[in-house]
């Protein structure tokens, strides 16, 4: 039974999609969305039992995503942090362990539910499922499960929780949580979605803001170089080949 709170969160997730030009039956381009929302996002492998962090100030929104977890969970964490930054009232800062659906923390639970609705809207899910699996007596196959998780870029667990919520799973799904990467490979899919990426990158205008501060004389040249080095750009040793030839 869907609670009133769930209905409100679903409505907010659908509205957030509309406001950002995301159709109700399509998957999300996470990097383009973060850029359009002007959310400075740092992807970095981190120790500890948390998947991300969000920070909201008067003029800026910041997100830290732990790449020491699977890419599918990273995507779910982005949706979770977007709830904190754009939906939650009076938000300022939160360290998060997305995907736990822990009702002991109201806003963390709400962020998980929002992320589930935002990343996996029902119309988009239905559109990707073969008609024969939706008919009376039909059952969603493992092949369709794998297709869905790759289309939406989410973990097996997050997808199954959403499908169960919609009422599309007709029996216990715990067996589908075993050998996830192996099953994907057997169906011809890569296992990247289920693996840690451990990469370091920045999405957003970090470099632009650092350069503006330097150009305005707010920070020194050495400080500017240090800030850029933090995102793996060595300004002192840029090897760029410039082609000045006119076309």
C-alpha positions as CSV (number, residue, x, y, z in Angstrom):
1,X,0.0,0.0,0.0
2,X,1.5,3.4,-1.0
3,X,1.5,5.9,1.8
4,X,0.5,9.5,1.4
5,X,4.1,10.4,2.1
6,X,5.2,8.2,-0.8
7,X,2.6,9.8,-3.1
8,X,4.0,13.3,-2.2
9,X,7.6,12.2,-2.9
10,X,6.6,10.6,-6.2
11,X,4.8,13.8,-7.2
12,X,7.8,15.8,-6.3
13,X,10.1,13.5,-8.2
14,X,7.9,13.7,-11.3
15,X,7.8,17.5,-10.9
16,X,11.5,17.7,-10.6
17,X,11.8,15.7,-13.8
18,X,9.5,18.1,-15.6
19,X,11.2,21.2,-14.4
20,X,14.5,19.8,-15.7
21,X,13.2,18.8,-19.1
22,X,13.4,15.0,-18.4
23,X,10.6,13.0,-20.0
24,X,8.7,10.7,-17.7
25,X,9.6,7.6,-19.8
26,X,13.3,8.1,-20.2
27,X,16.5,7.4,-18.3
28,X,18.6,10.2,-16.7
29,X,21.8,11.6,-18.1
30,X,23.4,12.2,-14.7
31,X,26.4,14.3,-15.7
32,X,24.3,16.7,-17.9
33,X,21.7,17.1,-15.2
34,X,24.3,18.0,-12.6
35,X,25.8,20.6,-15.0
36,X,22.5,22.1,-15.8
37,X,21.6,22.3,-12.1
38,X,25.0,23.9,-11.5
39,X,25.8,21.4,-8.8
40,X,29.5,21.2,-8.2
41,X,30.1,17.4,-7.9
42,X,33.3,15.7,-6.9
43,X,33.7,12.0,-7.6
44,X,36.4,10.5,-5.5
45,X,37.1,7.1,-3.8
46,X,36.7,7.5,0.0
47,X,37.0,5.3,3.0
48,X,34.2,4.7,5.4
49,X,30.6,3.4,5.2
50,X,29.0,6.3,3.3
51,X,28.1,6.8,-0.3
52,X,28.0,10.6,-0.5
53,X,27.6,14.0,0.9
54,X,25.6,17.1,0.1
55,X,26.3,20.7,1.1
56,X,24.0,23.7,0.4
57,X,25.1,27.3,1.0
58,X,23.4,30.6,0.0
59,X,24.9,30.6,-3.5
60,X,26.2,27.1,-4.1
61,X,25.2,23.5,-4.1
62,X,27.9,20.9,-3.6
63,X,27.9,17.1,-3.9
64,X,30.5,14.5,-3.0
65,X,30.1,11.0,-4.5
66,X,32.1,8.1,-3.2
67,X,33.4,6.1,-6.2
68,X,34.5,3.3,-3.9
69,X,31.0,1.9,-4.3
70,X,29.4,0.5,-7.5
71,X,28.5,2.8,-10.3
72,X,24.8,1.8,-9.9
73,X,24.9,2.9,-6.3
74,X,26.7,6.1,-7.3
75,X,23.8,7.0,-9.5
76,X,21.3,6.3,-6.8
77,X,23.3,8.5,-4.4
78,X,23.1,11.3,-6.9
79,X,19.3,11.1,-6.8
80,X,19.4,10.9,-3.0
81,X,21.6,14.0,-2.7
82,X,19.4,15.9,-5.2
83,X,16.5,15.5,-2.7
84,X,18.5,17.1,0.0
85,X,19.7,20.0,-2.2
86,X,16.4,20.8,-4.0
87,X,13.5,19.2,-2.3
88,X,14.2,19.1,1.5
89,X,13.3,22.3,3.4
90,X,16.0,24.0,5.4
91,X,18.7,21.7,4.3
92,X,22.4,22.6,4.8
93,X,24.6,19.5,5.2
94,X,24.4,15.7,5.3
95,X,26.7,12.7,5.2
96,X,24.7,10.0,3.5
97,X,24.5,6.2,3.1
98,X,22.1,6.1,0.3
99,X,19.9,3.0,-0.5
100,X,19.4,1.8,3.0
101,X,15.8,3.0,3.2
102,X,16.3,3.4,7.0
103,X,13.1,4.8,8.5
104,X,15.0,5.7,11.7
105,X,16.1,8.9,9.9
106,X,13.1,10.6,8.3
107,X,14.9,12.7,5.7
108,X,17.4,10.0,4.7
109,X,14.5,7.7,4.1
110,X,12.6,10.3,2.2
111,X,15.8,10.9,0.1
112,X,16.0,7.2,-0.8
113,X,12.3,7.1,-1.7
114,X,12.6,10.2,-3.8
115,X,15.7,8.8,-5.6
116,X,13.8,5.6,-6.4
117,X,10.9,7.5,-7.9
118,X,13.2,10.0,-9.7
119,X,15.5,7.5,-11.3
120,X,12.8,4.8,-11.9
121,X,9.5,6.4,-12.9
122,X,6.8,3.8,-13.5
123,X,6.0,4.9,-17.1
124,X,9.6,4.5,-18.1
125,X,9.8,1.0,-16.5
126,X,6.6,-0.2,-18.1
127,X,7.8,1.0,-21.5
128,X,10.9,-1.2,-21.3
129,X,9.1,-4.4,-20.3
130,X,7.9,-6.8,-23.0
131,X,4.1,-6.9,-23.2
132,X,3.9,-10.7,-22.6
133,X,5.6,-10.2,-19.3
134,X,3.0,-7.7,-18.2
135,X,-0.1,-9.7,-19.1
136,X,-2.1,-11.6,-16.6
137,X,-0.1,-14.6,-15.4
138,X,3.1,-13.2,-17.0
139,X,6.3,-12.8,-15.0
140,X,9.3,-10.4,-15.5
141,X,12.3,-12.4,-16.6
142,X,15.9,-12.1,-15.4
143,X,16.8,-10.9,-18.9
144,X,14.4,-8.0,-18.6
145,X,15.7,-7.2,-15.1
146,X,19.2,-6.9,-16.4
147,X,18.0,-4.8,-19.4
148,X,16.2,-2.4,-17.0
149,X,19.1,-2.0,-14.6
150,X,21.4,-1.1,-17.5
151,X,18.9,1.2,-19.1
152,X,18.4,3.2,-15.9
153,X,22.0,2.7,-14.6
154,X,21.0,1.5,-11.2
155,X,21.9,-1.4,-8.9
156,X,20.0,-4.7,-9.0
157,X,18.8,-4.1,-5.4
158,X,17.4,-0.6,-6.2
159,X,15.6,-1.8,-9.3
160,X,14.0,-4.8,-7.5
161,X,12.8,-2.7,-4.6
162,X,11.1,-0.3,-7.1
163,X,9.6,-3.2,-9.1
164,X,8.2,-4.7,-6.0
165,X,6.8,-1.4,-4.9
166,X,5.0,-1.1,-8.2
167,X,3.7,-4.6,-7.8
168,X,5.5,-6.1,-10.8
169,X,7.2,-8.9,-8.9
170,X,5.0,-11.9,-8.2
171,X,7.3,-13.8,-5.9
172,X,10.3,-13.4,-3.6
173,X,13.2,-11.8,-5.5
174,X,16.1,-12.5,-3.1
175,X,17.6,-15.2,-5.4
176,X,18.1,-12.4,-8.1
177,X,20.5,-10.7,-5.7
178,X,23.0,-13.5,-5.9
179,X,25.7,-13.5,-8.6
180,X,24.5,-10.2,-10.0
181,X,27.6,-9.4,-12.2
182,X,27.9,-13.0,-13.4
183,X,24.3,-13.0,-14.5
184,X,24.7,-9.8,-16.5
185,X,27.7,-11.2,-18.3
186,X,25.8,-14.4,-19.1
187,X,23.2,-12.2,-20.8
188,X,25.8,-10.3,-22.8
189,X,26.1,-7.2,-20.7
190,X,29.3,-5.7,-19.3
191,X,29.7,-5.8,-15.5
192,X,30.9,-2.2,-15.1
193,X,27.6,-1.1,-13.5
194,X,28.2,-3.4,-10.6
195,X,31.8,-2.5,-10.0
196,X,33.6,0.2,-8.1
197,X,34.9,2.9,-10.4
198,X,37.5,4.4,-7.9
199,X,37.9,7.3,-10.4
200,X,38.5,11.0,-9.5
201,X,36.7,13.7,-11.5
202,X,34.8,16.9,-11.1
203,X,31.5,17.8,-12.7
204,X,30.7,21.5,-12.6
205,X,32.3,24.9,-12.6
206,X,35.1,24.2,-10.0
207,X,37.8,25.3,-12.4
208,X,35.9,28.3,-13.7
209,X,35.3,29.6,-10.1
210,X,39.0,29.0,-9.2
211,X,40.1,30.9,-12.3
212,X,37.7,33.8,-11.6
213,X,39.0,34.1,-8.0
214,X,42.6,34.2,-9.3
215,X,41.8,36.7,-12.1
216,X,40.1,39.0,-9.6
217,X,43.1,38.9,-7.3
218,X,41.1,37.2,-4.5
219,X,43.5,34.2,-4.3
220,X,47.2,34.0,-5.2
221,X,48.7,32.2,-8.2
222,X,50.0,29.5,-5.9
223,X,46.6,29.0,-4.3
224,X,45.0,28.8,-7.7
225,X,47.5,26.2,-8.8
226,X,46.9,24.3,-5.6
227,X,43.1,24.3,-6.1
228,X,43.5,23.0,-9.7
229,X,45.9,20.3,-8.6
230,X,43.2,19.1,-6.2
231,X,41.2,18.1,-9.3
232,X,44.3,16.5,-11.0
233,X,45.1,19.5,-13.2
234,X,48.8,20.6,-13.1
235,X,48.7,24.1,-14.5
236,X,52.5,24.3,-14.4
237,X,52.9,21.4,-16.7
238,X,50.2,21.6,-19.3
239,X,51.2,20.0,-22.6
240,X,48.8,21.4,-25.1
241,X,49.2,21.3,-28.8
242,X,47.7,24.3,-30.4
243,X,46.7,24.4,-34.0
244,X,46.6,28.0,-35.2
245,X,46.1,27.1,-38.8
246,X,43.0,28.7,-40.4
247,X,40.5,26.3,-41.9
